[in-house]
Amino acid sequence: MFLDVLYGVLPLFFVMLIGYGASHAPKFPASVEPALNVFVFYVALPALLYKVVARADISEGVPLAFLWISIVSALLFALLSWLAFRYLLRANRARALAGMLTTSFGNVSYLGIPIILGVMGTEAGFAAGMGQLVHNIIFMVGFPILAQILLPNGKGGQHPASAARIARTIRNALACSPVTWAMVIGGTVAILGVPVPRPVDDTVDLISAAAAPGALFVIGMSLKRTIDRSRARKHAPVAPDGSAAGGSWARTSIAAMVLGKLVAMPLLTVAMLLVFAPDLDRIWFNAAVLMAAMPVSATAYIMAQNDTGDGEPTAVAIVITCVLSVIALPVLAQLVLK
């Protein structure tokens, strides 16, 4: 299992390395990354999710155990992370929120889906799609709302929470998400048996083929920006509270983020699966574990910076977890995957 997952994961990380290398070339200026990101998120990734859901056997639906364990394990680990940062590491509310997000929110879309498909094949596409949807809803909806409540006048420039702002957050994360609509349309096609003209299917195949390499290439390009930010922060003056990247608090928090994301969160998910759903089908079991084990999401930096004003430790954790996951994922697979 270790070698199977390693061989499945390595090509994906090689594409990321190619993207990182390309980000240093004059032919790939900084403006390329946002354009590629828009294409992947709004075109290629929805096409891939539509394809795997529309062609999946969803006659048995989604196992209830997969849903509730994925939800509860993510929420429970987020709560434990908040308590650890707030009371063990004695972080203020903003830092504790950023630490909670970083430790809990993995790159389930751009990396999780390609890895699950690469390791278990296209038959795991429906499980991968549902797994990323669960994690994205929890953190892309829950975190901004929590930040509005806990940090009404925080560093990120928030305003007090209101019903309108909360409703707008939910709308933007769900109703306005092309990923959500892709899965809804794909599910409708699969359930109702809607005939899809071959030219349409072929077009979807062409576009969806760009999703995995495009997403991984974008991740690689974004690493350069993340590393550059971290280097600049490292040479910045250290504030009295140690907020600069070189401060002792930042080093401790980054270590907690890395160990929490790559080790503690997947192990908590495994423990809950073994206790409450030991007979869960291997595809759904493995999908739940792998989604929990993804390295820190690149989106986590944007959210942490915008909502708490302190995203630099998150940026460093993104780079470290991406690098370490090349080994962490195969080891996890060898130890716990079915």
C-alpha positions in Angstrom: 0.0 0.0 0.0 2.9 2.4 0.8 4.4 2.1 -2.7 1.0 2.1 -4.4 0.1 5.4 -2.8 3.7 6.8 -3.2 3.6 6.1 -6.9 0.2 7.5 -7.2 1.1 10.7 -5.3 4.6 11.4 -6.7 3.4 12.4 -10.2 1.0 14.8 -8.7 3.8 16.5 -6.7 6.0 16.5 -9.7 3.4 18.6 -11.5 3.4 20.9 -8.5 7.2 21.2 -8.8 6.9 22.0 -12.4 4.5 24.7 -11.5 6.9 26.0 -8.9 9.7 26.0 -11.4 7.6 27.7 -14.0 6.7 30.5 -11.6 10.4 31.6 -11.8 10.4 31.8 -15.6 9.8 35.2 -17.4 7.1 33.5 -19.5 5.0 33.0 -16.3 4.6 36.4 -14.6 2.6 36.8 -11.5 -0.5 37.6 -13.5 -0.6 34.0 -14.9 -1.5 32.4 -11.6 -4.8 34.2 -11.0 -5.9 33.5 -14.5 -5.1 29.8 -14.3 -6.8 29.6 -10.9 -10.0 31.1 -12.3 -10.0 28.6 -15.2 -9.5 25.6 -12.8 -12.0 26.7 -10.2 -14.8 27.9 -12.6 -14.3 25.6 -15.6 -12.0 22.5 -15.2 -12.8 21.4 -11.7 -16.6 21.7 -12.0 -16.3 19.7 -15.3 -14.4 17.0 -13.5 -16.8 16.8 -10.5 -19.8 16.8 -12.9 -18.2 13.9 -14.8 -17.4 11.7 -11.9 -20.8 12.2 -10.2 -22.9 11.9 -13.4 -21.2 8.7 -14.3 -21.0 7.2 -10.8 -23.2 4.5 -9.4 -25.0 6.5 -6.8 -28.0 4.1 -6.5 -27.0 3.3 -2.9 -26.5 7.0 -2.1 -23.9 8.4 0.3 -23.2 6.3 3.4 -24.6 8.1 6.4 -21.6 7.1 8.5 -19.3 8.7 6.0 -21.2 12.0 6.2 -21.6 12.3 9.9 -18.1 11.1 10.8 -16.5 13.4 8.3 -18.6 16.3 9.7 -18.2 15.6 13.4 -14.4 14.7 13.1 -13.7 18.0 11.3 -15.8 20.1 13.7 -14.4 18.3 16.8 -10.8 18.7 15.6 -11.4 22.3 14.9 -12.7 22.8 18.4 -9.7 21.0 19.9 -7.4 23.1 17.8 -9.1 26.3 19.0 -8.7 25.3 22.6 -5.1 24.3 22.1 -4.1 27.6 20.5 -6.2 29.7 22.8 -5.4 28.1 26.1 -2.2 26.0 25.7 -0.3 28.3 23.4 -2.0 31.3 25.0 -2.9 32.9 21.6 -5.2 35.8 21.3 -8.6 35.2 19.6 -7.3 36.2 16.1 -4.3 33.9 16.3 -6.3 31.1 17.8 -8.8 31.3 14.9 -6.0 31.4 12.3 -4.4 28.4 14.0 -7.7 26.5 14.1 -8.3 27.1 10.4 -4.8 26.1 9.4 -4.7 23.0 11.4 -8.1 21.8 10.2 -8.7 23.0 6.6 -6.9 20.9 4.0 -6.5 21.3 0.3 -9.4 19.0 -0.4 -10.3 20.3 -3.9 -7.1 21.0 -5.8 -5.1 18.2 -4.2 -7.5 15.9 -2.4 -9.6 15.0 -5.5 -6.5 14.3 -7.7 -4.9 12.2 -5.0 -8.0 10.1 -4.3 -8.6 9.6 -8.0 -4.9 8.7 -8.6 -4.8 6.3 -5.7 -8.2 4.6 -6.0 -9.3 5.3 -9.5 -12.3 6.9 -11.0 -14.7 4.7 -9.0 -13.8 6.8 -6.0 -14.8 10.1 -7.8 -18.2 10.4 -6.1 -16.7 9.8 -2.6 -13.9 12.4 -3.4 -16.5 14.9 -4.5 -18.7 14.4 -1.4 -15.6 14.6 0.8 -14.4 17.9 -0.5 -17.9 19.3 -0.4 -18.2 18.5 3.3 -14.9 20.0 4.2 -15.4 23.1 2.1 -18.8 23.8 3.5 -17.6 23.5 7.1 -14.7 25.8 6.8 -15.6 28.2 4.0 -18.9 28.9 5.6 -18.2 28.2 9.2 -14.9 30.1 9.6 -16.0 33.5 8.2 -19.1 33.4 10.3 -17.1 32.5 13.4 -14.7 35.3 12.6 -17.5 37.8 12.3 -18.8 36.7 15.7 -15.5 36.5 17.6 -13.7 39.3 15.9 -16.2 42.1 15.2 -13.5 44.7 15.1 -10.4 42.5 14.5 -7.2 43.1 12.6 -8.8 41.8 9.4 -11.2 44.8 9.3 -14.3 42.8 10.1 -17.6 44.4 11.0 -20.0 43.0 13.6 -21.9 39.9 12.5 -25.4 40.4 11.2 -28.0 38.2 9.6 -27.4 39.8 6.3 -23.6 39.2 6.4 -24.0 35.6 7.5 -26.6 35.0 4.8 -24.2 36.5 2.2 -21.4 34.3 3.4 -23.5 31.2 3.1 -24.7 32.3 -0.4 -21.3 32.9 -1.7 -19.9 29.6 -0.4 -22.8 27.5 -1.6 -25.2 28.9 -4.1 -22.5 30.9 -5.9 -20.0 28.0 -6.0 -19.5 26.3 -9.4 -18.3 23.2 -7.6 -21.6 22.8 -5.7 -23.6 23.3 -8.9 -21.4 20.8 -10.8 -22.2 18.1 -8.3 -25.9 19.0 -8.2 -26.2 18.8 -12.0 -24.1 15.6 -12.1 -26.3 14.0 -9.4 -29.4 15.0 -11.3 -28.1 13.4 -14.5 -27.2 10.2 -12.7 -30.4 9.9 -10.7 -32.8 10.7 -13.5 -30.8 9.0 -16.2 -30.8 12.1 -18.3 -29.4 11.3 -21.8 -26.4 13.5 -22.6 -25.4 14.0 -26.2 -22.0 12.6 -27.1 -20.5 15.9 -28.2 -21.4 17.3 -24.8 -19.8 14.4 -23.0 -16.7 14.6 -25.1 -16.4 18.3 -24.4 -16.7 17.6 -20.6 -14.0 15.0 -21.0 -11.7 17.4 -22.7 -12.1 20.2 -20.1 -12.1 17.9 -17.1 -8.8 16.4 -18.2 -7.2 19.8 -17.4 -8.6 19.9 -13.8 -6.0 17.8 -12.0 -2.8 19.0 -13.8 -4.1 22.6 -13.8 -4.9 22.6 -10.1 -1.6 21.1 -9.2 0.3 23.5 -11.5 -1.5 26.4 -9.8 -0.6 25.1 -6.3 3.0 24.9 -7.4 2.9 28.5 -8.7 1.3 29.7 -5.5 4.2 28.2 -3.5 6.6 30.8 -4.8 4.4 33.6 -3.7 4.0 31.9 -0.3 7.7 31.4 0.1 8.5 35.0 -0.9 6.0 36.3 1.7 7.6 34.1 4.4 11.1 35.3 3.5 10.0 38.9 3.6 8.3 38.3 7.0 11.4 36.6 8.4 13.5 39.6 7.8 10.9 42.0 9.3 11.4 43.4 12.8 10.0 41.1 15.4 7.1 42.7 17.3 7.0 42.5 21.2 4.4 39.7 20.9 6.6 37.7 18.6 4.3 38.0 15.6 7.0 38.0 13.0 7.7 34.8 11.2 11.0 34.4 13.2 9.3 34.8 16.6 9.3 31.9 19.0 5.5 31.9 19.2 5.3 31.6 15.4 7.7 28.7 15.3 5.7 26.9 18.0 2.4 27.6 16.3 3.7 26.4 12.9 4.9 23.1 14.4 1.5 22.6 16.0 -0.2 23.4 12.7 1.9 20.9 10.8 1.6 18.0 13.3 -2.1 18.7 13.7 -2.9 18.7 10.0 -0.8 15.8 8.9 -1.0 13.6 11.9 -3.6 14.4 14.5 -6.6 15.2 12.3 -6.4 12.1 10.1 -5.8 9.9 13.2 -8.9 11.3 14.9 -10.9 10.5 11.7 -9.5 7.0 11.6 -10.3 6.4 15.2 -13.9 7.5 14.7 -14.3 5.4 11.6 -12.9 2.3 13.4 -15.1 2.8 16.4 -18.4 3.8 14.7 -18.1 2.4 11.2 -15.5 -0.4 11.0 -17.4 -2.0 8.1 -17.7 1.1 5.9 -16.9 0.4 2.3 -13.2 0.8 1.6 -13.7 3.6 -1.0 -15.7 5.7 1.5 -13.4 4.8 4.4 -10.2 5.7 2.5 -11.7 8.9 1.0 -12.7 10.2 4.5 -9.1 9.5 5.8 -7.3 11.0 2.8 -9.4 14.1 2.8 -8.6 14.6 6.5 -4.9 14.1 5.8 -4.5 16.7 3.0 -1.9 19.5 3.5 -3.1 22.9 4.5 -5.3 24.6 1.9 -3.9 27.5 0.0 -7.2 29.2 0.6 -6.5 29.1 4.4 -3.9 31.8 4.0 -6.3 34.2 2.3 -9.1 33.5 4.8 -6.7 33.8 7.8 -5.2 37.0 6.5 -8.5 38.6 5.6 -10.5 37.6 8.7 -7.8 37.7 11.4 -5.0 39.9 9.9 -2.4 37.2 10.9 -1.9 34.8 8.0 1.9 34.4 7.9 2.3 31.3 10.0 -0.4 29.8 7.8 1.6 30.6 4.7 4.7 28.8 6.2 2.5 25.8 7.2 1.2 25.5 3.7 4.7 25.0 2.3 5.8 22.6 5.0 2.7 20.4 4.9 2.9 20.2 1.1 6.4 19.0 1.2 6.0 16.6 4.1 2.8 15.1 2.7 4.8 13.3 0.0 5.9 10.9 2.8 3.1 11.4 5.3 0.3 10.3 2.9 2.0 7.0 1.9 2.9 6.2 5.5 -0.7 6.9 6.6 -1.9 4.7 3.7 0.3 1.9 4.8 -0.8 2.1 8.4 -4.6 2.7 8.2 -6.1 2.5 4.7 -8.1 -0.5 3.7 
